[in-house]
Amino acid sequence: AVIAIISIGFYIALGISLEVEYHHIKNYQGTEPKNITQIVPAGVKLRYFLLTLLTVDLLVFGLIWIAHRLQPDKHDFIGLLFISTIIVCLSCYLLYLYQRNFIYVVGMQVNILNRVEEGRFDVVIPTVSDDELALLASYHNTMIERLRDRDRLYRTLEKSVGANIMNKLLNTDEQILKQGQTYNVAILFCD
């Protein structure tokens, strides 16, 4: 009974934490991405999640088997089979929640990158995890910032210089621009 209560508590706590994580990700309003200090690979997180889930499942199944071996009553066997079915269903549901959260983060990044592709540079990809997806979000945010600066420069130059000079400034290497060019010209000042 104690093991059953602990394992049911485990499933409920893990389910609640995955639901809270999902709602936190879904309702994330941060405009500034957080700094990434340490990456925990998604594969390692998934392995630990699956290993913990498998350990608890095997523990419950082992205790069910031992209880049935000690008292091989047919009525108890049906109850134990029912408990086993519930454990398998809860495990599958927890796997679904874990997968849903991961897919939602990936989908959120893809949606924001689609907005960037449309020319909307006012977006930032939130870093809501601490795995490779957060690292990708950080790299994409750096790229978006550079595109935003380039777009701002383009709009500023567009107002003050001709299109051919603007394209030359934006498409020429910085070192070549610093060298300059020499032209023989005549300048007439007339009053």
Summary of the structure (lengths in Angstrom):
residues: 191
radius of gyration: 29.7
end to end distance: 103.2
largest distance: 115.0
contacts: 437
relative contact order: 0.10
helix: 74%
strand: 0%
